[in-house]
Amino acid sequence: MWFDVLKNAKTVAQTQGSFDFEEEEIPEEDEQDDCKKWLKGLYDIMNKYQDIDYGHPYAYKKGPTQNVIKLDKIPENLACAIKDFYTENNAHEIDTNAVSLKPYFEKHGVDEKFMYDINIGTYFVDYFHVEILIDSDDGFLLHAGPSFSWGWNDGTFKKLYEKIETTLNKNEERPYSKEVEKRVNQFLKGEDKLSKRIGGFIKEFYEYIKQPEMKNYFKAMFGWAWVNLHRRNYGVESINKETRDAFEKAVEQYL
């Protein structure tokens, strides 16, 4: 019948239309990198470990306003310049100045007014300090970064050094402080809580900015901090290479 012919024709047309891949337009994926999203990710890592701030003179004061991010006020091209600076910088210690930032600003067409209002620091030698700061006329647009001193005159290590000096004045037998010896042994076994926090941050940080060489640099510096404490506790001038290597290897447990 005539209505069967029409029905069959309609069915064929619908079937052909649904499988006509050549005519269908598939939208291309947006491959543009979202630098502000990347910057927020970096901030989140720093914010996650903000509790380890202690002792360093530049460590932030505790309080609800210690971490700041106003992503809507940070230009995308500025975020891209910062991302490239972190990920393309081959130095183990990253530090900024106008000269080092300028190529990245020019690459992304960033207004130079931001150049002198940005600080990026990564330092591991005699204290651990990682910071990113973007200042503006309206206050901080981004301010975050954990820090921790392992020097003898400030931070948690200061308290341990003080225990050594206290027992030393009493002319007790070595080790000068059994409490310090216990803390060092905890570190060597991978049981030191603060080292777990610091190591956790460093691992997330260097993986995020894609700087794997930072791991070995941190191992050497953090291992040295514990070696120095151990050496002072036993009142010796130097430690043999085997002992130094054992402390550096111990850092692996925290990474």
N, C-alpha and C positions, 0 to 999 in steps of 0.2 A: 504494500500500500504506500501511498505518497508520504504519509506521516512517518513510516518506517525509514524511508530514504532520507528524509530530513533529519531524523533522530541519529541515524548512522553517520551522516555528514557532520553533525554537530559534535558527536563523540570523537570522530577522527580529528577535527580541528582543535578540540580541547587537548587531545593527547599530543598532537604535534606541537602545540604551543608550549606545553609544560616541559618538553624535552628539547626545545630549540636553544641549545647552549650558545650557538654562535651569535644570536641576537641579544642574549642577556648580558647586561653590563654588571661586572663584579667590581665593587669599589676597591681601589688599591689601599693597602694599609698605610697609615700615616707613620712614616719612618723617622720623623723628626724627633730628636731626643728631647725629653722633657727635663730640662736642667733644674728647674725649680723643684720638681719631684725628687730628683737626685739630691739636691741640697737639703731638702726636708729629711731625707733618709739619713744623711750624715748627721744632721742635728739630733735626730731621734737616738742614734747610737750614743752620741755624747751625753744626751740628757739621761739615757738609761743608766749610765755609769757615774752620774754626777756625785753620788754618795761617797766616792773615794777621795773627793777633794779634802786635803788636809795638809796643813803645815807650810806649804809653799807661800811666800809672801804675796804672790799674785793669785792665789786661790780665791775663789769667789766666796762671799759671805753667804752663810746659810739663810734661807728665806724663800718665800714664794716667788720672788721676782729675780732669782739668781739666773734663771734661764729665760731667754727671750727669743721669739721668732715671729716676725710679722711678714709672712710669705707674700701677702698681697701687695706689699710695698716694695718688694725686691724685684727689679726688672729681670726678665728672662735672660737677656744677654749678659747681665752681670752674673747671674747664677751659672751660666755656661762658662764664663771666664774663670770663675772660681773652681768649677769642676775640672776644667782643663789644667789649671794650675796644680791642683792636687794630684791628678792622675798622670800628668806628663812630666812632673818634676821627679828627677831620678835621685835626688839627694835623700840620704837617710833621715836627715833633719831638715824639715821644711820651715823656712822662715820667709817673711815678706818684707819688701820695701818697694818704693815707687818704681825703681829700675826693674826689679824682677817681675812685677805685676804688669808693667806697661805693655809688653808684647801680647799678653792675653787680652788686655783691654782693647788694644788696636785690632786684634783678630776678630773680636765680636762687636766692635763698634760701641764700646761702653763709654759713657760720659766720664771724662777724667776727674770730675768732681768727687767720684767715689774712691779714686785711687788712694787718697790720703786718709780715708775713713775706714780702711779695711786692715785687719791684722789676722794673719794666719801663722800659727806657731806649732811646731812639733819638735820637742826637745827631750832627750833621754839621758844626758850625760850624768850630772850629779843630782838631778831631780827629773821627775816625769811630768811633762806639761804639754797638753795638746789643747789648742784653742782656735776658735774662729770667731771673729767679731766684725760686724758691719755697723758702723756708727752713722748717724745722720743728724740733721738739725732738729728732728723730732724725737731724738733718742735712739737707742739701739734697735736696729732692724733684726739683728741676729747676734746673740751672745751666748756662747756655750763652750764648755771644754773642761774635762776633769784634769786635776793636777795633784801631785803627791811628791813630797820631798823624801829622799832617802839619805839626806845629809846628817851629819852628827850634831848640828846645831838647830835643827827644826824638824817638825813633823814627828811621826810615830817613831822613827829610828832614834830621834833625840832621847826619847824616854828610855830606850834600850841602852843607848850609850851612857846615859846617866846612871843606870843600874851598874854598869861596868865600873864607872868612876867611883861610885859609892863603895862598892866592895873592895876596889883597889886601894882606897884610902885606909881600909881596915886591915890591909896586908893579909887578906885571906889567901888560902891556897888556890891555885888555878883549877878549874876555870873561875874567873873573877865573879861571874854571875851565872848561877845555875839556871836562872829564869831565861837569860839570853841564850844559853846553851839549849834549853828546851825549845825555845822559839826557832832557833836555827835548825834544829833537828826536825821540827814540824815542817819547815820550809823544804828541807831536803826530801821529805817523804811525800810532798805534794799536799800537805794538810794546812797550809797557812791561808787563812780566810782572805786577808787583804791581797795577797799575791794572786789568789783566784780571781778577785774582782779586777785587778789591774791587768792580769793576763787575758781575762775574758774580753776586756775592752780592746786591748792591743790586737788580738786576733780578729775581732769584728772590724776594727778600724783599718788595718792594713789590707784585709780582704776586700773591703768596700772600696777603698781608693786604688786597689790593684797595685800595691807596692809590696810584693812578697819579700824583697830584700830587707825590709824593715824588721822582719821577724828575727833574723840573725843579729842584727844590730841591737835590738832590744835584749835579746838573750845575753849578749856580752855585757851590756851596761847593767842590767838588773842582777845578773849573776855576780858582777863585780861588787855591787852594793852589799850583797849578803856576805861575800868573801871578806870584805873590809870589816864588817861587823864581827864576823867570826875571828878574824885576825886580831882585832883589838881585844876581844874577850880573852884570848889566850896570851896577849901581851907579846906577840912576835912581830918582827919587822916585815916578814914576807911569808908567803904561802907557796908551796910547790905547785908545779903545773898540774899534777894529777888532781890535787884538791880543787884548784881553780876550775878545771874541766868538769869536775863532779858538780860544782855549784851551777855552772852554765848549763849543764845537761839537765839539772833539776828544774830549770825554768821551763823546759819542754812540757812538764806535767801541767803547767798552767796555760799552755797555748793550744 
